[in-house]
């Protein structure tokens, strides 16, 4: 029996539900599915430039788990870009982080994983 997956925290749902190459009808494209936790890990690590350890704390998972999530996400994005596939954003064991949730040992209110 596989281990129970812990919920991975994300800030919010993505604005778009997917992306596709221009000029090609969606029905003619193979689809790569990126899970919401993969999108969040890419956002934090690549778009915001956080280290994997910081991403792990933010998503409430281990650092090695973040490494696996990022490797999977980057492979899927590269495949979609190189082979001209559509990308659909959906699924994953995620929980949306409340904006007023205490997230550090001092029980202060934090946003984006940083103390205020």
DOMIKE-391541 format. One record per residue: x negated, y negated, z negated of N, C-alpha, C in turn; residue in one letter; residue number from 1. Coordinates in Angstrom, 3 decimals. Example, Ala and Ser with C-alpha at 12.3 -4.5 7.8 and 13.67 -1.06 7.14 Angstrom:
2
[[-13.190,5.690,-7.800],[-12.300,4.500,-7.800],[-13.200,3.300,-7.800],A,1] [[-12.850,2.250,-7.080],[-13.670,1.060,-7.140],[-12.900,-0.030,-7.870],S,2] 
//
This chain:
116
[[-0.839,1.171,0.000],[0.000,0.000,0.000],[-0.892,-1.245,0.000],X,1] [[-0.636,-2.194,0.926],[-1.472,-3.399,0.987],[-1.243,-4.271,-0.236],X,2] [[-2.265,-5.062,-0.603],[-2.109,-5.943,-1.759],[-1.054,-7.023,-1.499],X,3] [[-0.448,-7.512,-2.563],[0.539,-8.570,-2.435],[-0.183,-9.864,-2.107],X,4] [[0.282,-10.567,-1.083],[-0.341,-11.822,-0.672],[0.125,-12.959,-1.553],X,5] [[-0.818,-13.706,-2.089],[-0.479,-14.892,-2.869],[-0.047,-15.999,-1.921],X,6] [[0.846,-16.844,-2.398],[1.267,-17.984,-1.592],[0.114,-18.973,-1.474],X,7] [[-0.067,-19.486,-0.285],[-1.108,-20.484,-0.037],[-0.427,-21.834,0.053],X,8] [[-0.958,-22.815,-0.633],[-0.306,-24.115,-0.681],[-0.680,-24.966,0.521],X,9] [[0.345,-25.627,1.069],[0.131,-26.573,2.159],[0.751,-27.905,1.755],X,10] [[0.272,-28.982,2.349],[0.784,-30.306,1.996],[2.196,-30.507,2.531],X,11] [[2.388,-30.204,3.815],[3.698,-30.382,4.440],[3.744,-29.553,5.718],X,12] [[4.923,-29.428,6.271],[5.068,-28.720,7.538],[4.470,-29.572,8.653],X,13] [[3.908,-28.933,9.687],[3.343,-29.702,10.797],[4.438,-30.482,11.527],X,14] [[4.056,-31.585,12.142],[5.001,-32.425,12.884],[5.514,-31.669,14.111],X,15] [[4.620,-31.024,14.823],[4.984,-30.274,16.033],[5.105,-28.791,15.703],X,16] [[5.902,-28.080,16.466],[6.034,-26.633,16.278],[5.131,-25.854,17.222],X,17] [[4.472,-26.559,18.143],[3.579,-25.876,19.060],[2.977,-26.808,20.085],X,18] [[2.108,-26.242,20.916],[1.428,-26.986,21.970],[1.297,-26.069,23.182],X,19] [[1.211,-26.684,24.356],[1.045,-25.885,25.570],[0.259,-26.677,26.601],X,20] [[-0.360,-25.970,27.537],[-1.061,-26.667,28.616],[-0.067,-27.472,29.463],X,21] [[-0.517,-28.623,29.928],[0.349,-29.475,30.755],[0.602,-28.824,32.112],X,22] [[1.793,-29.027,32.620],[2.124,-28.623,33.976],[2.454,-27.157,34.166],X,23] [[2.476,-26.377,33.110],[2.801,-24.949,33.226],[4.057,-24.688,32.399],X,24] [[5.098,-24.104,33.006],[6.308,-23.814,32.232],[6.012,-22.834,31.088],X,25] [[6.650,-23.065,29.974],[6.430,-22.241,28.781],[6.687,-20.763,29.055],X,26] [[7.664,-20.476,29.885],[8.010,-19.065,30.156],[6.887,-18.310,30.873],X,27] [[5.948,-19.055,31.475],[4.839,-18.428,32.201],[3.567,-18.307,31.364],X,28] [[3.631,-18.712,30.099],[2.427,-18.751,29.270],[2.417,-17.669,28.195],X,29] [[1.274,-17.016,28.000],[1.125,-16.185,26.807],[1.054,-17.110,25.589],X,30] [[1.503,-16.623,24.445],[1.564,-17.460,23.243],[0.637,-16.920,22.163],X,31] [[-0.121,-17.825,21.538],[-0.944,-17.516,20.373],[-0.230,-18.130,19.174],X,32] [[-0.015,-17.340,18.112],[0.678,-17.840,16.929],[-0.323,-18.200,15.842],X,33] [[-0.303,-19.466,15.433],[-1.106,-19.940,14.307],[-0.173,-20.054,13.112],X,34] [[-0.562,-19.452,11.995],[0.274,-19.536,10.805],[0.080,-20.884,10.126],X,35] [[1.021,-21.235,9.274],[0.968,-22.539,8.615],[-0.244,-22.683,7.706],X,36] [[-0.682,-21.583,7.088],[-1.883,-21.666,6.261],[-3.138,-21.872,7.119],X,37] [[-3.151,-21.331,8.325],[-4.281,-21.560,9.231],[-4.338,-23.028,9.662],X,38] [[-3.176,-23.609,9.942],[-3.131,-25.017,10.322],[-3.608,-25.897,9.168],X,39] [[-3.162,-25.567,7.944],[-3.572,-26.356,6.771],[-5.080,-26.258,6.547],X,40] [[-5.638,-25.061,6.685],[-7.076,-24.889,6.507],[-7.852,-25.680,7.568],X,41] [[-7.390,-25.650,8.815],[-8.034,-26.442,9.871],[-7.930,-27.935,9.570],X,42] [[-6.783,-28.374,9.109],[-6.586,-29.788,8.786],[-7.563,-30.243,7.705],X,43] [[-7.641,-29.457,6.642],[-8.493,-29.842,5.520],[-9.983,-29.740,5.851],X,44] [[-10.384,-28.633,6.463],[-11.809,-28.401,6.726],[-12.322,-29.195,7.922],X,45] [[-11.596,-29.170,9.008],[-12.107,-29.782,10.240],[-11.660,-31.231,10.412],X,46] [[-10.391,-31.521,10.184],[-9.908,-32.893,10.384],[-10.321,-33.809,9.236],X,47] [[-10.270,-33.302,7.989],[-10.636,-34.143,6.850],[-12.076,-33.931,6.393],X,48] [[-12.742,-32.907,6.899],[-14.151,-32.692,6.596],[-14.442,-32.171,5.195],X,49] [[-13.484,-31.484,4.574],[-13.723,-30.917,3.251],[-14.543,-29.636,3.361],X,50] [[-15.306,-29.342,2.314],[-16.028,-28.082,2.256],[-15.043,-26.957,1.957],X,51] [[-15.436,-25.730,2.309],[-14.548,-24.586,2.105],[-14.152,-24.425,0.646],X,52] [[-15.046,-24.716,-0.271],[-14.724,-24.610,-1.696],[-13.612,-25.585,-2.084],X,53] [[-13.663,-26.799,-1.542],[-12.621,-27.792,-1.806],[-11.294,-27.375,-1.176],X,54] [[-11.363,-26.826,0.032],[-10.159,-26.332,0.703],[-9.532,-25.212,-0.121],X,55] [[-10.358,-24.333,-0.654],[-9.867,-23.214,-1.465],[-9.129,-23.715,-2.700],X,56] [[-9.686,-24.713,-3.366],[-9.017,-25.273,-4.546],[-7.686,-25.899,-4.167],X,57] [[-7.688,-26.618,-3.065],[-6.464,-27.290,-2.608],[-5.374,-26.285,-2.263],X,58] [[-5.744,-25.204,-1.576],[-4.765,-24.208,-1.143],[-4.496,-23.140,-2.202],X,59] [[-5.259,-23.185,-3.299],[-5.136,-22.233,-4.402],[-5.392,-20.791,-3.959],X,60] [[-6.498,-20.624,-3.232],[-6.979,-19.301,-2.820],[-8.489,-19.262,-3.055],X,61] [[-9.102,-18.120,-2.841],[-10.550,-18.019,-3.033],[-11.302,-18.605,-1.840],X,62] [[-12.569,-18.930,-2.050],[-13.391,-19.471,-0.972],[-13.567,-18.467,0.170],X,63] [[-13.807,-17.165,-0.137],[-13.901,-16.211,0.968],[-12.595,-16.108,1.783],X,64] [[-11.466,-16.264,1.109],[-10.189,-16.241,1.822],[-10.101,-17.416,2.785],X,65] [[-10.551,-18.582,2.360],[-10.562,-19.755,3.239],[-11.453,-19.483,4.452],X,66] [[-12.592,-18.868,4.232],[-13.482,-18.527,5.345],[-12.801,-17.627,6.367],X,67] [[-12.059,-16.635,5.874],[-11.337,-15.732,6.783],[-10.208,-16.453,7.511],X,68] [[-9.483,-17.315,6.790],[-8.389,-18.081,7.409],[-8.942,-18.979,8.514],X,69] [[-10.033,-19.689,8.219],[-10.640,-20.586,9.211],[-11.168,-19.823,10.418],X,70] [[-11.813,-18.691,10.182],[-12.339,-17.893,11.303],[-11.213,-17.456,12.225],X,71] [[-10.127,-16.994,11.641],[-8.976,-16.556,12.425],[-8.364,-17.716,13.203],X,72] [[-8.176,-18.851,12.529],[-7.567,-20.017,13.175],[-8.436,-20.540,14.320],X,73] [[-9.722,-20.648,14.075],[-10.629,-21.167,15.112],[-10.680,-20.241,16.322],X,74] [[-10.647,-18.940,16.083],[-10.654,-17.978,17.191],[-9.392,-18.132,18.036],X,75] [[-8.240,-18.281,17.368],[-6.977,-18.426,18.092],[-6.932,-19.721,18.898],X,76] [[-7.396,-20.819,18.301],[-7.397,-22.099,19.005],[-8.347,-22.040,20.203],X,77] [[-9.519,-21.475,20.015],[-10.476,-21.350,21.119],[-9.895,-20.501,22.246],X,78] [[-9.268,-19.394,21.892],[-8.654,-18.527,22.898],[-7.583,-19.290,23.680],X,79] [[-6.744,-20.037,22.969],[-5.684,-20.792,23.638],[-6.265,-21.851,24.575],X,80] [[-7.294,-22.550,24.143],[-7.883,-23.595,24.978],[-8.600,-23.025,26.194],X,81] [[-9.375,-21.977,25.985],[-10.176,-21.409,27.074],[-9.316,-20.643,28.079],X,82] [[-8.334,-19.895,27.575],[-7.518,-19.049,28.455],[-6.196,-19.689,28.860],X,83] [[-5.936,-20.913,28.395],[-4.726,-21.618,28.793],[-3.453,-21.058,28.185],X,84] [[-3.500,-20.619,26.932],[-2.320,-20.092,26.261],[-1.587,-21.204,25.514],X,85] [[-0.330,-20.976,25.244],[0.433,-21.887,24.389],[0.121,-21.531,22.936],X,86] [[0.283,-22.498,22.045],[0.089,-22.272,20.613],[1.415,-22.543,19.912],X,87] [[1.875,-21.566,19.138],[3.088,-21.733,18.339],[2.683,-21.761,16.871],X,88] [[3.221,-22.715,16.103],[2.899,-22.869,14.693],[4.076,-22.362,13.871],X,89] [[3.845,-21.279,13.120],[4.939,-20.721,12.322],[4.435,-19.667,11.360],X,90] [[5.201,-19.417,10.332],[4.993,-18.287,9.441],[3.837,-18.426,8.475],X,91] [[3.577,-17.338,7.808],[2.534,-17.302,6.796],[3.126,-17.380,5.403],X,92] [[2.401,-16.866,4.435],[2.846,-16.888,3.038],[2.425,-18.219,2.439],X,93] [[3.279,-19.239,2.614],[2.929,-20.585,2.170],[3.973,-21.164,1.230],X,94] [[3.522,-22.148,0.493],[4.390,-22.915,-0.399],[4.021,-24.372,-0.204],X,95] [[5.013,-25.227,-0.010],[4.736,-26.648,0.186],[4.484,-27.283,-1.170],X,96] [[3.354,-27.963,-1.272],[2.941,-28.600,-2.526],[3.818,-29.826,-2.783],X,97] [[4.310,-29.907,-3.973],[5.090,-31.076,-4.371],[4.130,-32.247,-4.570],X,98] [[4.547,-33.435,-4.191],[3.668,-34.600,-4.279],[3.363,-35.006,-5.712],X,99] [[4.171,-34.592,-6.672],[3.967,-35.008,-8.054],[3.582,-33.830,-8.941],X,100] [[2.920,-32.865,-8.387],[2.556,-31.663,-9.131],[1.202,-31.828,-9.813],X,101] [[1.086,-31.484,-11.098],[-0.230,-31.507,-11.721],[-1.105,-30.430,-11.089],X,102] [[-2.305,-30.783,-10.668],[-3.119,-29.796,-9.966],[-4.552,-29.721,-10.484],X,103] [[-4.816,-30.274,-11.646],[-6.161,-30.151,-12.177],[-6.088,-29.801,-13.659],X,104] [[-7.201,-29.432,-14.233],[-7.236,-28.978,-15.620],[-6.778,-30.055,-16.592],X,105] [[-6.998,-31.306,-16.239],[-6.623,-32.401,-17.136],[-5.134,-32.706,-17.068],X,106] [[-4.413,-32.005,-16.190],[-2.972,-32.150,-16.012],[-2.579,-33.545,-15.561],X,107] [[-3.492,-34.230,-14.876],[-3.147,-35.526,-14.282],[-2.445,-35.260,-12.964],X,108] [[-1.738,-36.246,-12.487],[-1.068,-36.102,-11.207],[-2.107,-36.297,-10.107],X,109] [[-2.152,-35.372,-9.179],[-3.141,-35.407,-8.102],[-2.434,-35.373,-6.759],X,110] [[-3.052,-35.981,-5.782],[-2.581,-35.858,-4.400],[-3.790,-35.497,-3.569],X,111] [[-3.561,-34.669,-2.594],[-4.601,-34.206,-1.678],[-5.794,-33.614,-2.422],X,112] [[-5.548,-33.027,-3.584],[-6.593,-32.327,-4.308],[-7.582,-33.219,-5.026],X,113] [[-7.351,-34.517,-5.067],[-8.282,-35.419,-5.731],[-7.592,-36.069,-6.918],X,114] [[-8.342,-36.287,-7.989],[-7.779,-36.923,-9.181],[-7.493,-38.382,-8.897],X,115] [[-6.416,-38.871,-9.509],[-6.092,-40.293,-9.439],[-6.490,-40.957,-10.709],X,116] 
//
